[in-house]
Amino acid sequence: MSEVEGRWVHPLCRKLEVDRNGPFVLMEDGSIATVDREGFRVSRDDGRTWSEAWPVCEGINPDEPASFQMLRTRDGTIVIVYLDFTTYNFSWDEERGEPKEDCRCELWAVRSTDGGRTWTERQKLLGGYNANFFGFIQTSGGRLVATVEHLVSDPGRWVVCSFISDDEGVSWRRSNFIDLGGHGHHDGATEPTVAELSDGRLLMLIRTNLDRFWQAFSDDGGRYWRTILPSNIDASSSPGYLLRLGSGRLVLVWNRLNPEGGTWPRREPGPASEERPSWHREELSIAFSEDDGESWTEPVVVARQRGGQLSYPYIFERRPGELWVVAGFAFVEERWKGPVPLRLRIDEEEFLRKTGV
């Protein structure tokens, strides 16, 4: 049992001695780096202590999980895609069910070619209102792909898309929007995550209010998404994090539709959604796939917070087979009260062997 009241953690998960939630990047010398309000920092002791900060830019908000993602390319460029909170304004017309004209949270990108010491070429990728996103990868061909969500009108709902860069983040192109319909400030296609498959295709998993993730496939490295269908992964109205591991497996951490052995009550339709979704967020589960997501191991609950929330996950493969799993939201009470971090370390091979999944 965890030392946190009401929290259970799987015995194969070890406490991670890190004082922040990421995202992290692996540096050339084996250290790790992240960003906070003061800037870019490096740790050489697995996140126990951090260097002085090098300023990046205004607008990055580390207190909002999945509001920015970062990667270090194979050529050493560090790129951050982020929501700019300097102009943040969520404004919704409850009567019409539409975002107002001043609804704004813009998506930007910035890059560094000297290990995070200086940052250049800050550029806006998408105006209007955008929100949390869970996918930013470099493909085997070198392309950068960020999967994001965007709020649209008539009716007000969310759609998702990707941005791609073939020049280390100097320039970007947007894909087509994926639109699953819906009406409400939490309805539609939201909070996507992405991984490259063994044949070079990209797989995007999309949060919905439809009891499962929907999935989209791209045959051209994220330029277009033309195969869009429901997945076989049950999920509450909450995002997941998908990652291709060094072993070649895919790993997914997410909130399932219902708690283990139970049923979660549905929310009634209203300004948030036309549907009656489950917002189950008391348990984080993990599953692995050996066949590019065609099938998954039986989900295993890695942590549970009865009466609270563990959601908005992040996964970082610190070393081959060493997974860092973090809950962006970790509350001991359901209504966003009592934040207590959840940061876990999982040994991939040991976990699979001892759980027998």
C-alpha positions in Angstrom: 0.0 0.0 0.0 1.3 3.5 -0.8 2.0 6.0 1.9 -0.6 8.2 0.3 -4.1 7.8 1.9 -6.3 5.6 -0.2 -3.7 5.0 -2.9 -2.7 1.5 -4.0 0.4 0.9 -6.3 1.2 -2.4 -8.0 4.1 -4.1 -6.2 6.1 -4.4 -9.4 6.1 -0.6 -9.7 8.9 1.2 -7.8 8.7 4.8 -6.6 10.5 7.1 -8.9 12.9 9.5 -7.1 12.2 12.4 -9.4 10.7 15.8 -8.3 8.9 16.7 -11.5 6.5 15.2 -14.1 8.4 15.7 -17.4 8.4 15.6 -20.3 12.0 14.6 -20.4 14.6 14.2 -23.2 17.7 12.1 -23.2 20.9 14.1 -23.8 24.0 13.0 -25.7 26.0 12.4 -22.6 23.2 10.2 -21.0 21.8 13.0 -18.8 18.1 14.0 -19.0 16.6 17.4 -19.5 13.2 19.0 -18.9 11.6 22.5 -18.9 10.0 24.4 -16.0 8.9 28.0 -15.6 12.5 29.3 -15.4 13.7 27.4 -18.5 15.6 24.3 -19.6 17.4 22.2 -17.0 19.6 19.2 -17.0 20.0 16.4 -14.5 22.9 13.9 -14.2 21.5 11.9 -11.4 18.1 10.7 -12.8 16.1 13.8 -11.7 17.2 14.0 -8.1 18.9 17.4 -8.7 18.8 19.8 -11.6 21.1 22.4 -13.2 20.5 26.1 -13.3 17.9 27.0 -15.9 18.6 28.4 -19.3 15.6 30.6 -20.4 13.5 29.2 -23.2 10.5 31.5 -23.9 7.3 32.8 -22.3 4.1 30.9 -22.3 5.2 27.3 -21.4 3.1 26.1 -18.4 4.6 23.0 -16.7 1.7 23.0 -14.2 -0.7 22.0 -16.9 0.1 18.4 -17.9 0.4 17.6 -21.6 0.4 21.3 -22.5 3.8 20.9 -24.1 5.9 18.1 -25.5 9.6 18.0 -26.3 12.1 15.8 -28.1 15.8 15.7 -29.0 16.3 14.7 -32.6 18.9 12.2 -33.7 20.9 15.1 -35.0 20.8 16.8 -31.6 18.2 19.5 -32.1 15.8 20.0 -29.2 12.3 21.0 -30.2 9.4 22.0 -28.0 5.8 22.2 -29.2 3.7 24.0 -26.6 0.5 25.8 -25.8 1.1 29.5 -25.2 -0.5 30.5 -21.9 0.4 34.2 -22.1 -2.7 34.7 -24.3 -4.8 31.9 -22.8 -8.5 32.6 -22.6 -11.2 29.9 -22.5 -14.5 31.6 -23.4 -17.6 29.5 -24.1 -21.2 30.6 -25.0 -23.3 28.2 -22.9 -26.6 29.1 -24.6 -25.3 28.5 -28.2 -22.9 25.8 -27.3 -20.1 27.5 -29.2 -16.6 28.9 -28.4 -16.7 32.7 -28.3 -14.5 34.8 -30.7 -12.0 35.6 -28.0 -11.5 31.9 -27.0 -7.7 31.5 -27.4 -4.9 29.1 -26.6 -2.4 29.1 -29.4 0.0 26.3 -30.4 3.7 27.3 -30.9 7.1 25.6 -31.5 10.6 26.6 -30.6 14.0 24.9 -31.1 17.5 24.8 -29.8 20.6 23.6 -31.7 23.1 24.1 -28.8 21.8 21.7 -26.2 19.2 24.0 -24.8 21.4 27.0 -24.0 19.7 29.3 -26.6 16.4 29.0 -28.4 15.4 30.4 -31.8 12.7 30.4 -34.5 9.7 30.5 -32.2 6.7 30.2 -34.5 2.9 29.8 -34.3 1.6 26.5 -35.6 -2.1 26.9 -35.0 -4.2 29.9 -33.8 -7.6 29.8 -32.1 -8.1 27.5 -29.1 -6.1 24.3 -28.7 -5.6 22.1 -25.7 -3.6 19.2 -24.2 -1.9 16.7 -26.5 0.1 13.5 -26.0 2.0 12.8 -29.1 5.4 14.2 -30.4 7.8 11.7 -32.1 10.6 11.5 -34.6 10.0 8.8 -37.2 12.5 6.3 -38.5 12.8 8.6 -41.6 13.7 11.6 -39.5 10.3 13.5 -39.7 9.0 15.2 -36.6 5.3 14.5 -36.0 3.1 16.2 -33.3 -0.5 15.2 -32.9 -2.7 17.9 -31.4 -6.4 18.9 -30.9 -8.2 22.0 -32.0 -11.6 23.6 -31.1 -13.9 24.4 -33.9 -17.4 25.9 -34.2 -20.8 25.1 -35.8 -21.3 23.0 -33.7 -18.6 23.6 -31.0 -16.5 20.5 -30.8 -12.9 19.2 -30.9 -11.0 17.8 -33.9 -7.5 16.5 -34.1 -4.6 16.7 -36.6 -0.9 16.4 -36.9 1.9 18.8 -37.7 5.0 17.5 -39.5 8.5 18.9 -40.0 11.2 17.5 -42.3 13.8 20.1 -41.3 14.3 19.7 -37.6 11.5 22.0 -36.7 12.4 24.9 -39.0 9.1 24.7 -40.9 5.9 22.8 -40.4 2.9 21.5 -42.3 -0.6 20.6 -41.0 -2.5 17.4 -41.9 -6.2 17.1 -42.5 -8.5 17.4 -39.5 -10.0 14.3 -38.1 -13.6 15.1 -37.2 -15.8 12.5 -35.2 -18.7 14.9 -34.7 -20.2 15.8 -31.4 -21.2 19.0 -29.7 -19.9 20.4 -26.5 -16.8 21.9 -24.9 -15.5 18.3 -24.1 -17.0 16.5 -27.1 -15.5 15.3 -30.3 -12.0 14.0 -31.0 -9.5 15.1 -28.4 -6.0 14.7 -26.8 -4.3 12.4 -29.4 -1.2 10.3 -28.9 0.9 8.7 -31.6 3.5 6.0 -32.4 5.3 4.7 -35.4 4.5 1.1 -36.4 7.1 -1.5 -37.6 6.0 -1.0 -41.3 6.4 2.8 -41.1 2.8 3.7 -40.7 1.7 5.9 -37.9 -1.0 5.0 -35.4 -2.9 7.8 -33.6 -5.1 6.9 -30.6 -7.8 9.6 -29.9 -9.8 10.3 -26.7 -13.5 10.2 -27.3 -16.8 10.1 -25.3 -17.7 6.9 -27.2 -16.5 4.3 -24.6 -13.2 3.6 -26.5 -10.3 5.2 -28.2 -10.7 5.8 -31.9 -7.7 5.1 -34.0 -6.3 6.7 -37.2 -3.6 5.5 -39.5 -1.3 7.5 -41.7 0.6 5.8 -44.6 2.6 9.0 -45.4 4.3 9.9 -42.1 1.5 12.0 -40.7 0.8 14.2 -43.8 -2.7 12.7 -44.1 -4.9 10.5 -42.0 -7.3 8.5 -44.2 -8.1 5.3 -42.2 -10.1 6.3 -39.2 -12.1 3.7 -37.1 -12.9 2.7 -33.5 -10.3 0.7 -31.7 -10.9 -2.3 -29.5 -9.4 -0.5 -26.5 -12.1 0.5 -24.0 -11.5 3.9 -22.4 -13.2 6.5 -20.3 -13.3 10.1 -21.5 -9.7 10.6 -20.6 -6.4 10.5 -22.6 -3.8 7.8 -22.9 -0.1 7.8 -23.7 1.2 5.6 -26.4 4.9 4.8 -26.9 7.1 2.5 -29.1 9.7 1.0 -26.8 13.3 0.0 -27.7 12.2 -3.6 -27.6 9.8 -2.9 -30.5 6.7 -3.3 -28.3 4.0 -0.7 -28.0 3.0 0.4 -24.5 -0.2 2.2 -23.5 -1.1 3.8 -20.2 -4.7 5.0 -19.7 -7.9 5.1 -17.7 -10.2 2.3 -18.7 -13.9 2.7 -19.2 -14.7 1.2 -15.8 -12.8 0.4 -12.7 -11.6 -3.2 -12.2 -14.6 -5.3 -11.3 -17.0 -2.4 -11.3 -19.1 0.0 -13.4 -18.6 3.7 -13.5 -21.6 6.0 -13.5 -22.3 8.0 -16.7 -22.4 11.8 -17.0 -25.6 13.2 -18.3 -25.6 15.1 -21.6 -25.1 18.8 -21.3 -22.8 21.7 -22.3 -19.8 19.3 -22.2 -21.0 16.5 -24.4 -24.0 15.2 -26.3 -23.0 11.7 -25.1 -23.2 10.1 -21.7 -19.6 9.3 -21.1 -17.7 7.6 -18.3 -15.2 9.9 -16.7 -13.5 7.1 -14.7 -10.1 8.3 -13.6 -9.4 6.4 -10.3 -7.2 3.7 -11.9 -4.3 3.9 -14.3 -3.8 0.7 -16.4 -1.0 -0.5 -18.6 -1.0 -2.8 -21.6 1.6 -3.9 -24.2 1.4 -5.0 -27.8 3.8 -7.2 -29.8 2.0 -6.8 -33.1 1.7 -3.0 -33.7 -1.6 -2.7 -31.8 -3.5 -5.5 -33.5 -3.8 -7.1 -30.0 -2.9 -6.1 -26.5 -2.0 -7.8 -23.3 -4.6 -8.0 -20.6 -4.6 -4.5 -19.0 -3.0 -4.4 -15.5 -3.9 -1.7 -13.0 -0.6 0.0 -11.9 -2.1 2.5 -9.5 -5.5 3.2 -7.9 -6.8 6.3 -6.0 -10.2 5.5 -4.6 -12.3 8.7 -4.4 -9.6 10.6 -6.3 -7.9 10.8 -9.7 -4.9 9.4 -11.5 -4.9 10.6 -15.1 -3.2 12.4 -17.9 -0.3 9.9 -18.1 3.2 10.3 -19.4 5.8 7.6 -20.3 9.5 8.0 -20.7 11.9 5.2 -21.5 14.9 6.3 -19.4 17.0 3.3 -20.4 16.1 0.3 -22.6 13.3 -1.4 -20.7 13.2 1.1 -17.8 9.9 2.9 -18.0 9.0 6.0 -16.1 5.3 6.4 -15.7 3.8 9.6 -14.4 0.3 10.8 -13.7 -0.1 14.4 -14.7 -3.2 14.7 -12.5 -2.8 12.9 -9.2 -5.5 13.9 -6.6 -6.6 12.2 -3.5 -10.1 13.8 -3.9 -12.2 13.7 -7.0 -12.8 17.4 -7.3 -9.2 18.4 -8.0 -8.1 18.5 -4.4 -5.2 17.1 -2.5 -2.6 16.8 -5.3 0.0 14.1 -4.4 2.4 13.1 -7.2 2.4 9.6 -8.7 5.8 8.8 -10.4 6.6 5.1 -11.0 9.5 3.1 -12.4 8.6 -0.2 -14.2 11.0 -2.8 -15.5 9.4 -3.9 -18.8 10.7 -7.5 -18.9 10.1 -8.1 -15.2 6.6 -6.7 -15.4 5.6 -8.8 -18.3 7.2 -12.0 -16.9 5.8 -11.7 -13.4 2.3 -10.5 -14.3 2.0 -13.2 -17.0 0.2 -11.0 -19.4 
